[in-house]
Amino acid sequence: MQKKLAGSLRGYEAGATVPDLAAECSYSVGTVYRLLHQAGTRMRPKHNHGPARTPKKRS
């Protein structure tokens, strides 16, 4: 089981998303994040998925 989990988590470094890995491993997203951090994985920057911000006007 650990080899399968380790292989799946390496998918993150290949571009897979944490939610995809969580679904594949049947773990929660939080657990996958924790496991990735414990393994010393360099995390990609988070994307802002919220509503678009209106640019501020310059004075």
C-alpha distances in whole Angstrom, upper triangle without the diagonal:
4,5,5,6,9,10,11,12,14,16,18,20,20,22,20,21,19,19,18,15,15,15,13,10,12,13,16,18,19,16,15,18,17,14,16,19,17,16,20,19,23,23,26,29,29,31,34,33,36,40,42,44,48,49,51,55,56,60
4,5,5,6,8,10,10,12,14,16,17,19,21,19,20,18,19,18,14,15,16,14,11,13,13,16,17,18,14,13,16,15,12,13,16,14,13,16,16,20,21,23,27,27,29,32,32,35,39,41,43,46,47,50,53,54,58
4,5,5,6,9,10,11,13,15,16,17,19,18,19,18,20,18,14,16,17,14,12,15,15,18,19,20,17,15,18,17,13,14,17,16,13,17,16,20,21,23,27,27,30,33,33,36,39,41,43,46,47,50,53,54,58
4,5,5,6,9,10,11,14,15,16,17,15,17,16,17,15,12,13,14,10,9,12,13,16,17,19,15,13,17,17,13,14,18,17,15,18,17,20,20,22,26,26,28,31,30,34,37,39,41,45,46,48,52,53,56
4,5,5,6,9,10,12,14,15,16,14,15,13,14,13,9,10,12,9,7,10,10,13,14,15,12,10,13,13,10,11,14,13,12,15,14,17,17,20,23,23,25,28,28,31,34,36,38,42,43,45,49,50,54
4,5,5,6,9,10,12,13,15,14,15,14,16,14,11,12,15,12,10,14,13,16,15,16,13,11,13,13,9,9,13,12,9,12,11,15,16,18,22,22,25,28,28,31,35,36,38,42,42,45,48,49,53
4,5,5,7,10,11,11,13,12,14,14,16,14,10,13,14,11,10,14,14,17,17,18,16,13,15,16,12,12,15,15,12,15,13,16,17,18,22,23,25,28,28,31,35,36,38,42,42,45,48,49,53
4,5,5,8,10,10,11,9,11,10,12,10,7,9,11,8,7,11,11,14,13,15,13,10,13,14,11,11,14,15,13,15,13,15,15,17,20,20,22,25,25,28,31,33,35,39,40,42,46,47,51
4,5,6,8,9,10,9,10,9,11,10,7,9,12,10,9,12,11,13,12,13,11,8,10,11,8,7,11,11,9,11,9,12,12,14,17,18,20,23,23,26,30,31,33,37,37,40,43,45,48
4,5,5,7,9,9,11,11,14,12,9,12,15,12,12,16,15,17,15,16,15,11,12,14,11,9,12,13,10,11,9,11,12,13,17,18,20,24,24,28,31,32,34,37,38,40,44,45,48
4,5,5,6,5,8,9,12,9,8,11,13,11,11,15,15,16,14,16,15,12,13,15,13,11,14,16,13,14,11,13,12,13,16,17,19,22,22,26,29,30,32,35,36,39,42,43,47
4,5,5,5,6,7,10,9,7,11,13,12,12,15,14,15,13,14,14,10,10,13,11,9,12,14,12,12,9,10,9,9,13,13,15,19,19,23,26,27,29,32,33,35,39,40,43
4,5,7,9,10,14,13,11,14,17,15,16,19,18,18,16,17,17,13,13,15,13,10,12,14,12,11,8,8,8,9,13,14,16,20,21,25,28,28,30,33,33,36,39,40,43
4,6,9,12,14,12,11,15,16,15,16,19,19,20,18,19,19,15,16,18,16,13,16,18,15,15,12,12,12,11,15,16,17,21,22,25,28,28,30,33,34,37,40,41,44
4,6,9,12,10,10,14,15,14,16,19,18,19,16,18,18,15,14,18,16,13,16,19,16,16,12,12,11,9,12,13,14,17,18,22,24,24,27,30,30,33,36,38,41
4,7,9,7,7,10,11,11,13,15,15,15,13,15,16,12,13,16,15,12,15,18,16,17,13,13,12,11,13,14,14,17,17,21,24,25,27,30,31,34,37,39,42
4,6,5,6,9,10,11,12,14,13,13,10,13,14,10,10,14,14,12,14,17,16,17,13,13,11,10,12,11,12,15,14,18,21,22,24,28,29,32,35,37,40
4,5,5,6,9,10,10,12,10,9,6,9,10,7,7,11,11,9,12,14,14,15,12,13,10,10,12,11,13,15,15,18,21,23,25,29,30,33,36,38,41
4,5,5,6,9,10,10,9,8,6,9,11,8,9,13,13,12,15,17,17,18,16,17,14,14,15,13,14,16,14,17,21,23,25,29,30,33,37,39,42
4,5,5,6,9,10,10,10,9,12,13,10,12,15,14,13,17,19,18,19,16,17,15,15,17,15,16,18,17,20,23,25,27,31,32,35,39,41,44
4,5,5,6,8,8,9,8,11,10,7,10,12,11,11,14,16,15,16,14,16,14,14,17,16,17,20,19,22,26,27,30,33,35,38,41,43,46
4,5,5,6,5,6,5,9,8,6,9,11,11,11,14,16,16,18,15,17,15,16,18,17,18,20,19,22,25,27,30,34,35,38,41,43,47
4,6,5,7,8,8,12,11,10,13,15,14,15,18,19,19,21,19,21,18,19,21,19,20,22,20,23,26,28,31,34,36,39,43,45,48
4,6,8,10,11,14,13,11,14,16,14,15,18,19,18,20,18,20,19,19,22,21,22,24,23,26,29,31,33,37,39,41,45,47,50
4,5,9,10,12,10,9,12,14,12,13,16,17,16,19,17,20,19,20,22,21,23,25,24,27,30,33,35,39,40,43,46,48,52
4,7,9,12,10,10,13,14,13,15,18,18,18,21,20,22,21,22,24,22,24,25,24,27,30,32,35,38,40,43,47,49,52
4,7,8,6,7,10,11,10,12,15,15,16,19,17,20,18,20,22,20,22,24,23,25,28,31,33,37,39,41,45,47,50
4,5,5,6,9,10,11,12,14,15,17,19,18,19,17,19,20,18,19,21,20,22,25,28,30,34,36,38,42,44,47
4,5,5,6,9,10,11,12,14,15,17,15,17,14,15,16,14,16,17,17,19,22,25,27,31,32,35,38,40,43
4,5,5,6,9,10,11,12,14,15,15,16,14,16,16,14,17,18,18,20,24,26,28,31,33,35,38,40,43
4,5,5,6,9,10,10,12,14,14,16,14,17,18,17,20,21,21,23,27,29,31,35,36,38,42,43,46
4,5,5,6,9,10,10,12,11,13,12,14,16,15,18,20,20,23,26,28,30,34,35,37,41,42,45
4,6,5,6,9,10,11,10,11,9,12,13,12,15,18,18,21,24,26,28,31,32,34,38,39,42
4,5,5,6,9,10,10,12,11,14,16,15,19,21,22,24,28,29,31,34,35,37,40,42,45
4,5,5,6,9,9,12,12,15,17,17,20,23,24,26,30,31,33,37,37,39,43,44,47
4,5,5,6,5,8,8,11,14,15,18,21,22,25,28,29,31,34,35,37,41,42,45
4,5,5,6,8,8,12,14,15,18,21,22,25,28,30,31,34,34,36,40,40,43
4,5,8,11,12,15,17,18,22,24,26,28,32,33,34,38,38,40,43,44,47
4,6,9,11,14,17,19,22,25,26,29,33,34,35,39,39,41,44,45,48
4,6,9,13,15,17,21,24,25,28,32,32,33,37,37,38,42,42,45
4,6,9,12,14,18,21,23,26,29,30,31,34,34,36,39,40,43
4,7,10,12,15,19,21,24,27,27,28,31,31,33,36,37,40
4,7,9,12,15,17,20,23,24,25,28,28,30,34,34,37
4,6,9,13,15,18,21,21,22,25,25,27,31,32,35
4,6,10,12,15,18,18,19,22,22,24,27,28,31
4,7,9,12,15,15,17,20,20,23,26,27,31
4,6,9,12,12,14,17,18,20,24,25,29
4,6,8,9,10,14,15,18,21,23,27
4,7,8,11,14,16,19,23,25,28
4,6,9,12,15,17,21,23,26
4,6,9,12,15,18,21,24
4,7,9,12,15,18,22
4,6,9,12,15,18
4,6,9,12,15
4,6,9,13
4,6,9
4,6
4
